[in-house]
C-alpha cells in the first residue's frame, strides 16, 4: 500500500495460513555508534505470524506489565490524513492512526515480546474456511457497541462490505471487491440492492468468493475493511469523521492541524483481544517537519515528554547525534521494515525500455542514502522485494550494488541508442525538507546522464491521491510498498498487474505487460510454498528487466518519543507503532 504497506508475506494465496515477517529489531542501549550497531535488512530474521485460535480471540487484551491508565499522548507529525473512511484507507499512517477507533472482523494481537498472531477482532475467531478457500464464514461477538451506545448489527457488517462497491470509494484496497462473486456488476447498497455472495444468518456472515483464497482472513485484517455503521454512513462525508467501535472516538478535528481522541465509554474491553486503552486522550498535531519534531524530542520539554510520532522519524541531520548518545537512543524504537521504497516509471509515457534502464543506471543510490542519514536508516535496493520477505531473489540488473553512485556514462549511452538524449522527465515527490534534498540529487544525477528534469513537489497529505490518477502528468514518482497481508500476491497484483491500472489504484507505473500479468496469475495459483516463493522472485526479476521502476531502498525505522511515554513497541500487523500498547509513565 502506498508509501508502506503490510510487513509480511507468505508464498501464495492458496496455501494454508502460515506467515513470515521480519523480526523486531529493538534499539540497543550501548549507543556506541559502531558499525556493529547498524541493523541489517539483508541479515534480518523472519518471524512467524500464525493464525490464532478461538481462545486467542477472546478479550480483554493481555495487560502490559507495569502499565498505568491516564494522561494525554501528544502526536508530532508532518501531515494530516488524506482519508479516514476505512474503505479509502490504503496508506500506513492512516491505518496506524485509526487502530484505536476502528475494528475489523480480524486483526493482529501483539504479545509482550512483540510477537504477532492473527485473531478474531469483532469476530469470535479468525474465520472458518470451506470449499478450498472459496467460502469463508465469521461469527460476530456479542457486546460490541458503537460510540453512541448502539449495538454492532449484522446490517452494519453487511453494509461495510457492500459499500466498498460505491462509486465514491476510489482509494482503498480492491481485493474483496474483485473476489466476491458478482462483484464485477454490483454498484453498492445505496440503491437498496444487496450482493447475494454475502450471506447473513443469525450472527454469522459468509462470503462466497470467485477464487480460492486461503488467506482471506488476513485480507480482512487490513484497515480498509474496518466496520462502518449503516445508520451513520454519510457516504463521501464519512471520510472526515468516522464512527468508532474501538476504545477511543474522535472528539474534535481541525483538518491539517490536529485531531483529538478521547475514550469511547461504550467500548467493552472484554470483546477486544487486541487493544489496550491506557491513555485518556490522544492529541495528534500536524505540521512538524522531521528536524523540528526530532529537536523537540531531544529537548524533551513540557508536553513533548508525552509525545510520539506515527510517521516522523529521527531527522537525517540528527541521526548521528541521537543514535550515538546512549541516553537519547533509549527513546528510539529501531525497526527493520520490509517495505521497499521505489520510483515507479510511468510506462505509458516512457515507453522505451532503454530510457527506463538509463534512469536506473543513472540513479544516485549512495548520495540518497547519505541524505537519508546513512546506513542506520536504509539499505540500497536493487529489487522490488525486500530481503526479509520469502520469495526474495538477490539480483542487481543496473549496478545499484556495484556502482551505487550511479553510472551516468552507461545511462547516456543507452539514451543515445534510443535517440532520446535530452528526454524530459517530470518527477513527483512528497513535500518535506529531506525530500527536497533528495529531489535535487536525483535531478542532478539524471541531468548528468542526458535527461532534462522537472521536479514537482506535492503536498504529503494528498500525494498518493495525485499520483494515483491515470492522467497525472508524471513520468517518475516516489512510492513504496510492503505486502498488504501475508502474501506475495498482495505485492505484485496491486502494484504491477495490468488488471490494476486505474484511477485510485496502486499500479503507479501503469504497467500492463502480458508476460508479467500471466506470471502473476500463475504464481498466485501455486500451492507449494517453495515453488511459489521461487515464482514470486522470478516475477520481481521480470518486472525489473522491463525497468518499470527504480528500486531505491529498504527501510530501517528510527522512531523517537518523549521520556514519559513507555512500552513503545512495533505493531508488525499494521506496520507501525502500537498506539494501543503504549502508556503515559507516572
VMD Tcl script that draws the C-alpha trace (Angstrom):
set ca {
  {0.00 0.00 0.00}
  {1.18 3.39 -0.84}
  {4.27 4.54 0.99}
  {4.36 1.41 3.10}
  {2.01 -1.46 3.47}
  {1.79 -4.62 5.48}
  {5.04 -6.12 6.69}
  {4.68 -9.76 5.87}
  {4.44 -12.33 3.17}
  {3.61 -15.97 2.52}
  {4.09 -17.93 -0.60}
  {0.72 -17.81 -2.30}
  {-2.93 -17.20 -1.85}
  {-3.92 -20.84 -1.78}
  {-1.57 -22.30 0.80}
  {-2.54 -22.73 4.41}
  {-2.16 -19.74 6.67}
  {1.50 -19.80 7.64}
  {3.18 -16.44 7.58}
  {6.54 -14.83 7.97}
  {7.51 -11.32 8.82}
  {10.67 -9.58 9.80}
  {11.53 -9.75 13.44}
  {11.51 -6.70 15.64}
  {14.90 -5.07 15.88}
  {14.89 -3.19 19.15}
  {17.24 -0.31 19.85}
  {20.42 -1.00 21.74}
  {21.33 0.83 24.90}
  {25.01 0.81 24.14}
  {24.92 3.89 21.95}
  {28.45 3.17 20.74}
  {27.65 4.12 17.16}
  {29.94 1.41 15.80}
  {29.13 -0.35 12.57}
  {28.08 -3.39 14.57}
  {25.16 -1.39 15.94}
  {23.69 -0.70 12.49}
  {20.74 -3.04 11.78}
  {20.96 -5.05 8.60}
  {17.97 -5.58 6.35}
  {19.76 -8.35 4.49}
  {20.53 -10.21 7.73}
  {17.23 -9.57 9.50}
  {15.47 -12.69 10.70}
  {11.92 -13.62 9.86}
  {9.22 -14.27 12.41}
  {6.14 -16.45 12.16}
  {2.74 -14.80 12.43}
  {0.37 -17.72 12.86}
  {-3.39 -17.90 12.78}
  {-4.67 -17.89 16.34}
  {-7.44 -19.89 17.93}
  {-10.88 -19.00 19.21}
  {-9.34 -18.71 22.67}
  {-6.75 -16.24 21.34}
  {-9.64 -14.12 20.04}
  {-11.24 -13.61 23.44}
  {-10.78 -10.27 25.18}
  {-9.56 -8.43 27.05}
  {-6.14 -7.85 25.52}
  {-3.24 -9.02 27.71}
  {-2.19 -6.33 30.16}
  {1.17 -4.65 29.63}
  {3.39 -5.22 32.65}
  {3.75 -2.01 34.63}
  {1.26 -0.05 32.53}
  {-0.91 2.58 34.18}
  {-4.02 4.37 32.97}
  {-4.36 8.08 32.43}
  {-2.65 11.02 30.81}
  {-2.53 12.52 27.34}
  {-0.34 11.38 24.46}
  {0.67 14.10 22.01}
  {1.48 13.41 18.37}
  {4.12 15.26 16.35}
  {3.85 14.53 12.64}
  {4.26 16.22 9.30}
  {0.83 15.85 7.80}
  {-2.81 15.07 8.42}
  {-4.57 12.06 6.97}
  {-5.91 12.21 3.43}
  {-8.57 9.61 4.32}
  {-10.29 8.31 7.45}
  {-13.10 6.37 5.77}
  {-11.75 2.82 6.22}
  {-12.76 1.86 2.68}
  {-10.49 4.66 1.42}
  {-7.51 3.80 3.64}
  {-4.54 2.43 1.75}
  {-1.66 4.29 3.40}
  {0.15 3.07 6.50}
  {-0.14 6.27 8.51}
  {-3.92 6.27 8.00}
  {-4.05 2.64 9.04}
  {-1.87 3.28 12.09}
  {-3.76 6.25 13.44}
  {-7.14 4.50 13.15}
  {-6.31 1.30 15.07}
  {-7.67 2.86 18.30}
  {-11.03 3.79 16.74}
  {-11.71 1.08 14.15}
  {-12.24 -2.66 14.38}
  {-12.44 -5.30 11.68}
  {-13.56 -8.90 11.56}
  {-9.96 -9.97 12.14}
  {-6.85 -8.24 13.39}
  {-3.39 -8.70 14.90}
  {-2.75 -9.46 18.55}
  {0.64 -8.42 19.94}
  {2.30 -10.14 22.89}
  {4.82 -8.56 25.26}
  {7.73 -9.87 23.23}
  {6.43 -8.27 20.04}
  {5.07 -11.50 18.62}
  {2.05 -11.18 16.37}
  {-0.94 -13.50 15.87}
  {-3.93 -13.20 13.55}
  {-7.09 -13.39 15.66}
  {-10.77 -12.60 15.51}
  {-11.36 -8.94 16.34}
  {-15.08 -8.31 16.02}
  {-15.36 -11.99 15.03}
  {-15.22 -14.80 17.55}
  {-12.28 -16.40 15.77}
  {-10.13 -15.88 12.66}
  {-12.81 -17.40 10.44}
  {-13.88 -20.74 9.02}
  {-12.75 -21.71 5.52}
  {-14.72 -24.11 3.32}
  {-14.76 -25.17 -0.31}
  {-10.98 -24.97 -0.58}
  {-10.97 -21.30 0.37}
  {-13.83 -20.08 -1.82}
  {-16.20 -19.80 1.16}
  {-15.44 -18.01 4.43}
  {-17.66 -17.52 7.49}
  {-17.24 -15.27 10.54}
  {-19.44 -15.12 13.62}
  {-19.72 -11.74 15.35}
  {-19.15 -11.33 19.08}
  {-21.83 -10.12 21.45}
  {-21.39 -6.82 23.26}
  {-19.69 -4.72 20.60}
  {-21.15 -1.22 20.52}
  {-20.69 1.97 18.54}
  {-19.72 5.24 20.19}
  {-23.40 6.24 20.54}
  {-24.12 3.08 22.52}
  {-25.93 1.25 19.72}
  {-25.07 -2.40 19.06}
  {-22.96 -3.52 16.14}
  {-25.58 -5.18 13.95}
  {-25.32 -7.69 11.16}
  {-26.76 -4.99 8.90}
  {-23.67 -2.94 9.77}
  {-21.37 -5.82 8.92}
  {-23.04 -6.49 5.58}
  {-23.17 -2.78 4.78}
  {-19.44 -2.43 5.49}
  {-18.59 -4.75 2.62}
  {-21.34 -3.71 0.22}
  {-20.40 -0.01 0.43}
  {-16.93 -0.94 -0.89}
  {-18.54 -1.03 -4.33}
  {-19.86 2.55 -4.22}
  {-18.54 4.92 -6.87}
  {-17.06 7.32 -4.31}
  {-14.78 4.59 -2.91}
  {-11.72 5.13 -5.09}
  {-8.59 4.92 -2.95}
  {-8.77 1.78 -0.83}
  {-7.87 -1.87 -1.45}
  {-9.80 -3.73 -4.13}
  {-9.30 -7.37 -3.15}
  {-12.72 -8.09 -1.65}
  {-14.49 -6.29 -4.49}
  {-12.61 -8.41 -7.04}
  {-13.09 -11.70 -5.23}
  {-16.77 -11.62 -4.22}
  {-18.97 -13.45 -6.69}
  {-20.99 -10.93 -8.68}
  {-18.84 -8.03 -7.54}
  {-17.99 -7.11 -11.12}
  {-21.60 -5.97 -11.66}
  {-22.60 -4.74 -8.21}
  {-22.79 -0.95 -7.70}
  {-23.20 -0.72 -3.94}
  {-26.06 -0.67 -1.41}
  {-27.33 2.89 -1.76}
  {-29.95 1.96 -4.33}
  {-31.32 -0.65 -1.93}
  {-29.73 -3.68 -3.60}
  {-27.73 -6.33 -1.77}
  {-24.95 -8.58 -3.00}
  {-26.03 -12.22 -2.99}
  {-22.48 -13.55 -2.43}
  {-22.66 -12.04 1.08}
  {-24.97 -14.10 3.27}
  {-26.08 -13.33 6.80}
  {-27.60 -15.91 9.11}
  {-28.04 -15.01 12.75}
  {-24.71 -13.55 13.85}
  {-22.71 -15.20 11.08}
  {-21.63 -13.58 7.83}
  {-20.49 -15.76 4.93}
  {-18.54 -14.64 1.87}
  {-18.62 -16.57 -1.42}
  {-15.50 -15.91 -3.49}
  {-14.83 -16.49 -7.17}
  {-11.40 -17.96 -6.44}
  {-9.82 -19.91 -3.60}
  {-8.26 -17.58 -1.03}
  {-6.86 -19.40 1.98}
  {-5.53 -16.03 3.12}
  {-8.89 -14.22 3.13}
  {-8.85 -13.86 6.92}
  {-5.54 -11.99 6.62}
  {-7.02 -9.76 3.93}
  {-9.86 -8.73 6.24}
  {-7.35 -7.59 8.87}
  {-6.49 -4.65 6.61}
  {-7.73 -1.33 7.94}
  {-9.54 -0.87 4.62}
  {-12.07 -3.48 5.76}
  {-12.87 -1.99 9.17}
  {-16.53 -1.83 10.16}
  {-18.89 1.04 9.30}
  {-22.34 1.59 10.91}
  {-25.10 1.66 8.33}
  {-27.13 4.38 10.06}
  {-24.11 6.68 10.44}
  {-22.79 6.24 6.91}
  {-22.67 9.74 5.42}
  {-21.06 8.38 2.24}
  {-18.45 10.90 0.98}
  {-18.64 12.92 4.22}
  {-17.80 9.84 6.30}
  {-14.17 10.34 5.23}
  {-13.80 13.33 7.53}
  {-15.03 11.81 10.80}
  {-15.74 8.08 11.01}
  {-17.76 6.45 13.78}
  {-15.91 4.40 16.38}
  {-16.41 0.96 17.90}
  {-12.88 0.91 19.34}
  {-11.59 2.16 22.71}
  {-11.38 5.77 21.51}
  {-13.52 8.12 19.45}
  {-12.79 11.36 17.60}
  {-13.67 14.27 19.85}
  {-12.53 17.04 17.51}
  {-10.66 17.55 14.27}
  {-9.13 20.58 12.58}
  {-8.12 19.28 9.16}
  {-4.43 19.82 8.53}
  {-3.75 20.89 12.10}
  {-4.90 18.45 14.75}
  {-7.17 15.57 15.75}
  {-8.16 14.56 19.27}
  {-9.19 11.11 20.51}
  {-10.98 10.61 23.83}
  {-12.27 7.44 25.42}
  {-15.26 5.68 23.88}
  {-17.27 4.88 27.00}
  {-19.24 2.21 25.14}
  {-16.19 0.10 24.26}
  {-16.09 -3.14 26.23}
  {-12.53 -4.49 26.63}
  {-13.95 -7.97 27.17}
  {-14.82 -8.05 23.47}
  {-11.37 -6.89 22.30}
  {-8.30 -9.18 22.38}
  {-6.12 -6.65 20.55}
  {-6.36 -3.19 22.09}
  {-5.39 -1.87 25.49}
  {-6.50 1.67 26.28}
  {-4.15 3.23 28.79}
  {-4.01 6.98 27.89}
  {-7.11 9.07 28.50}
  {-6.54 11.10 25.35}
  {-4.52 11.33 22.15}
  {-3.90 14.80 20.71}
  {-2.36 14.38 17.25}
  {-0.68 17.54 15.94}
  {0.37 18.07 12.33}
  {2.73 20.38 10.52}
  {6.08 19.33 12.03}
  {8.98 18.50 9.72}
  {11.32 15.70 10.86}
  {14.01 18.05 12.12}
  {11.50 20.09 14.14}
  {9.99 17.03 15.83}
  {13.43 15.48 16.46}
  {14.72 18.66 18.10}
  {11.67 18.71 20.33}
  {12.25 15.09 21.31}
  {15.90 15.81 22.07}
  {14.95 18.82 24.25}
  {12.21 16.73 25.94}
  {10.38 19.68 27.49}
  {6.78 20.11 28.66}
  {4.17 18.15 26.71}
  {6.86 16.87 24.35}
  {7.83 14.44 27.12}
  {4.47 12.77 26.35}
  {4.85 12.78 22.56}
  {5.14 10.14 19.86}
  {5.20 10.18 16.05}
  {3.43 7.87 13.65}
  {5.27 8.96 10.51}
  {8.12 11.25 11.57}
  {11.38 9.51 12.28}
  {14.69 10.82 13.58}
  {15.74 13.52 11.12}
  {18.75 12.56 8.97}
  {20.51 15.68 10.22}
  {20.20 14.36 13.78}
  {20.71 10.61 13.22}
  {24.33 10.51 14.38}
  {23.60 12.75 17.38}
  {20.69 10.62 18.55}
  {21.91 7.11 17.78}
  {25.39 7.62 19.28}
  {24.01 9.03 22.53}
  {23.09 6.25 24.94}
  {20.52 8.35 26.77}
  {18.75 9.56 23.64}
  {18.94 6.17 21.96}
  {16.92 4.63 24.78}
  {13.99 6.67 23.45}
  {14.27 5.35 19.91}
  {12.37 2.37 18.52}
  {14.53 0.94 15.76}
  {12.79 -1.46 13.40}
  {13.88 -3.18 10.21}
  {10.94 -2.73 7.86}
  {10.23 -4.96 4.84}
  {8.95 -2.07 2.76}
  {10.83 -1.27 -0.43}
  {10.72 2.36 -1.45}
  {10.95 2.82 -5.18}
  {10.26 5.27 -8.00}
  {7.72 3.83 -10.49}
  {8.31 4.95 -14.06}
  {5.14 5.77 -15.97}
  {5.37 3.17 -18.73}
  {2.60 4.84 -20.75}
  {4.73 7.99 -21.02}
  {8.23 6.47 -21.01}
  {7.60 3.63 -23.43}
  {11.19 2.87 -24.47}
  {12.74 0.27 -22.15}
  {16.23 1.65 -22.86}
  {15.18 5.03 -21.49}
  {13.81 3.38 -18.35}
  {17.00 1.37 -17.99}
  {19.02 4.57 -18.36}
  {17.12 6.07 -15.42}
  {18.06 3.04 -13.33}
  {21.74 3.19 -14.27}
  {21.94 6.92 -13.51}
  {20.31 6.67 -10.08}
  {22.42 8.21 -7.25}
  {21.74 5.50 -4.66}
  {24.68 6.27 -2.41}
  {24.07 10.01 -2.30}
  {20.40 9.49 -1.47}
  {21.31 7.07 1.31}
  {23.64 9.70 2.79}
  {20.91 12.34 2.65}
  {18.53 9.97 4.46}
  {21.02 9.58 7.31}
  {23.28 6.77 6.11}
  {23.23 3.04 6.73}
  {21.40 3.49 10.04}
  {18.27 4.44 8.12}
  {18.25 2.31 4.97}
  {19.89 -0.24 2.71}
  {20.24 0.34 -1.02}
  {17.73 -1.71 -3.04}
  {18.09 -3.39 -6.40}
  {14.85 -5.41 -6.22}
  {11.16 -4.78 -5.55}
  {11.04 -7.47 -2.87}
  {12.77 -6.77 0.44}
  {15.40 -9.31 1.55}
  {13.27 -10.14 4.61}
  {10.35 -11.46 2.55}
  {10.05 -15.07 1.39}
  {10.46 -15.19 -2.36}
  {13.26 -12.62 -2.36}
  {15.80 -13.25 -5.11}
  {19.11 -11.42 -4.92}
  {19.93 -9.77 -8.26}
  {21.29 -6.40 -9.37}
  {20.49 -5.62 -13.01}
  {21.52 -1.96 -13.02}
  {24.56 -1.72 -10.76}
  {22.91 -0.45 -7.58}
  {25.36 -2.53 -5.54}
  {28.39 -2.42 -7.79}
  {28.12 1.28 -8.73}
  {25.95 2.84 -6.01}
  {26.98 6.36 -7.03}
  {25.36 5.78 -10.43}
  {26.75 5.15 -13.89}
  {25.99 8.28 -15.96}
  {28.14 7.10 -18.86}
  {26.16 3.86 -19.24}
  {22.89 5.78 -18.90}
  {23.88 8.33 -21.56}
  {24.96 5.56 -23.92}
  {21.53 3.96 -23.63}
  {19.83 7.30 -24.30}
  {21.93 7.73 -27.43}
  {20.99 4.22 -28.62}
  {17.33 5.12 -28.13}
  {17.76 8.54 -29.76}
  {16.41 10.14 -26.59}
  {19.23 12.34 -25.29}
  {17.52 15.33 -23.69}
  {14.44 13.26 -22.77}
  {12.24 15.33 -20.44}
  {11.23 13.75 -17.13}
  {8.59 15.20 -14.81}
  {9.27 13.84 -11.34}
  {6.75 13.95 -8.46}
  {7.95 13.84 -4.88}
  {6.48 14.47 -1.45}
  {6.71 17.80 0.28}
  {9.32 17.75 3.04}
  {12.73 19.27 3.69}
  {14.50 15.95 3.21}
  {12.56 15.10 0.06}
  {13.66 18.38 -1.48}
  {17.30 17.49 -0.89}
  {16.82 14.07 -2.46}
  {14.93 15.54 -5.41}
  {17.83 17.89 -6.13}
  {20.30 14.98 -6.03}
  {18.13 12.96 -8.41}
  {17.72 15.89 -10.79}
  {21.49 16.48 -10.88}
  {22.27 12.80 -11.48}
  {19.72 12.36 -14.25}
  {20.73 15.58 -15.98}
  {24.37 14.44 -15.89}
  {23.19 11.34 -17.75}
  {21.48 13.37 -20.50}
  {17.94 13.87 -19.23}
  {16.05 17.13 -18.83}
  {14.36 17.05 -15.41}
  {11.43 18.98 -13.97}
  {10.81 18.35 -10.27}
  {7.27 18.79 -8.96}
  {6.61 18.95 -5.24}
  {3.23 17.67 -3.96}
  {1.68 18.02 -0.51}
  {2.12 14.83 1.50}
  {-1.49 14.64 2.62}
  {-2.74 14.25 -0.97}
  {0.36 12.80 -2.60}
  {-0.94 9.28 -3.25}
  {-4.28 10.61 -4.45}
  {-2.42 12.70 -7.02}
  {-0.03 10.03 -8.30}
  {-2.89 7.52 -8.34}
  {-4.59 9.36 -11.18}
  {-4.15 7.92 -14.67}
  {-3.59 11.32 -16.26}
  {-1.31 12.65 -13.54}
  {1.30 14.12 -15.89}
  {4.24 12.50 -14.08}
  {7.00 10.33 -15.57}
  {8.54 9.26 -12.29}
  {7.16 9.38 -8.76}
  {8.15 8.49 -5.22}
  {6.31 5.47 -3.81}
  {6.85 2.31 -1.83}
  {5.21 -0.95 -0.86}
  {5.27 -3.82 1.56}
  {2.77 -6.67 1.45}
  {-0.84 -5.84 2.29}
  {-1.09 -9.10 4.22}
  {0.97 -12.30 4.27}
  {1.05 -12.98 0.53}
  {3.27 -12.27 -2.49}
  {0.12 -11.69 -4.48}
  {-0.50 -8.59 -2.38}
  {2.74 -7.05 -3.64}
  {2.64 -7.87 -7.31}
  {-1.05 -7.81 -8.14}
  {-1.91 -4.35 -6.79}
  {1.31 -2.70 -7.95}
  {2.27 -4.44 -11.19}
  {-0.68 -6.26 -12.74}
  {-2.32 -4.64 -15.75}
  {-5.65 -5.58 -14.18}
  {-4.99 -2.97 -11.51}
  {-4.40 0.05 -13.72}
  {-6.94 2.78 -12.99}
  {-7.67 5.93 -11.04}
  {-7.05 5.40 -7.35}
  {-5.13 2.18 -7.93}
  {-1.56 1.47 -6.89}
  {-0.06 0.35 -10.21}
  {1.62 3.73 -10.41}
  {3.85 2.64 -13.30}
  {0.64 1.76 -15.19}
  {2.44 -1.39 -16.29}
  {0.28 -3.66 -18.42}
  {2.65 -6.30 -19.76}
  {1.08 -9.57 -20.87}
  {4.07 -11.60 -19.70}
  {4.04 -10.07 -16.24}
  {0.26 -10.42 -15.99}
  {0.46 -14.13 -16.82}
  {3.33 -14.68 -14.39}
  {1.43 -13.03 -11.52}
  {-1.70 -15.07 -12.22}
  {0.33 -18.27 -12.44}
  {2.28 -17.65 -9.23}
  {-0.94 -16.98 -7.32}
  {-2.17 -20.49 -8.13}
  {0.91 -22.40 -6.95}
  {0.10 -24.34 -3.78}
  {3.63 -25.47 -2.91}
  {5.31 -22.78 -0.78}
  {8.83 -23.32 -2.08}
  {7.74 -23.26 -5.70}
  {5.57 -20.22 -5.11}
  {8.39 -18.31 -3.46}
  {10.59 -19.03 -6.47}
  {7.84 -17.86 -8.81}
  {7.38 -14.54 -6.97}
  {11.13 -13.94 -7.10}
  {11.01 -14.53 -10.86}
  {8.18 -12.02 -11.21}
  {10.33 -9.45 -9.43}
  {13.16 -10.00 -11.93}
  {10.77 -9.94 -14.88}
  {9.47 -6.50 -13.87}
  {12.98 -5.20 -13.32}
  {14.06 -6.43 -16.77}
  {11.36 -4.10 -18.10}
  {12.81 -1.37 -15.85}
  {9.31 -0.34 -14.79}
  {10.66 1.17 -11.59}
  {13.81 2.26 -9.81}
  {14.17 0.37 -6.50}
  {15.59 2.92 -4.09}
  {15.97 1.50 -0.59}
  {14.79 -0.92 2.09}
  {13.88 0.99 5.24}
  {15.25 0.88 8.77}
  {12.91 2.86 11.00}
  {14.07 5.05 13.88}
  {11.08 6.45 15.77}
  {11.87 8.72 18.71}
  {9.47 9.54 21.54}
  {9.22 11.57 24.74}
  {10.69 10.37 28.02}
  {7.28 9.96 29.70}
  {5.94 7.51 27.11}
  {6.55 3.84 27.88}
  {6.15 0.50 26.08}
  {6.67 1.93 22.60}
  {6.69 -1.24 20.52}
  {6.20 -2.22 16.90}
  {2.90 -3.48 15.53}
  {4.01 -5.83 12.75}
  {0.44 -6.46 11.64}
  {-0.22 -2.80 10.91}
  {3.43 -1.81 10.25}
  {3.51 0.99 12.79}
  {3.99 1.95 16.41}
  {1.39 0.12 18.50}
  {-0.72 3.02 19.78}
  {-2.90 0.70 21.84}
  {0.05 -0.75 23.76}
  {1.87 2.37 24.95}
  {1.13 4.28 28.14}
  {1.99 7.50 29.94}
  {4.53 6.81 32.66}
  {3.89 8.27 36.10}
}
mol new
graphics top color blue
foreach p $ca { graphics top sphere $p radius 0.5 }
foreach p [lrange $ca 0 end-1] q [lrange $ca 1 end] { graphics top cylinder $p $q radius 0.2 }
display resetview
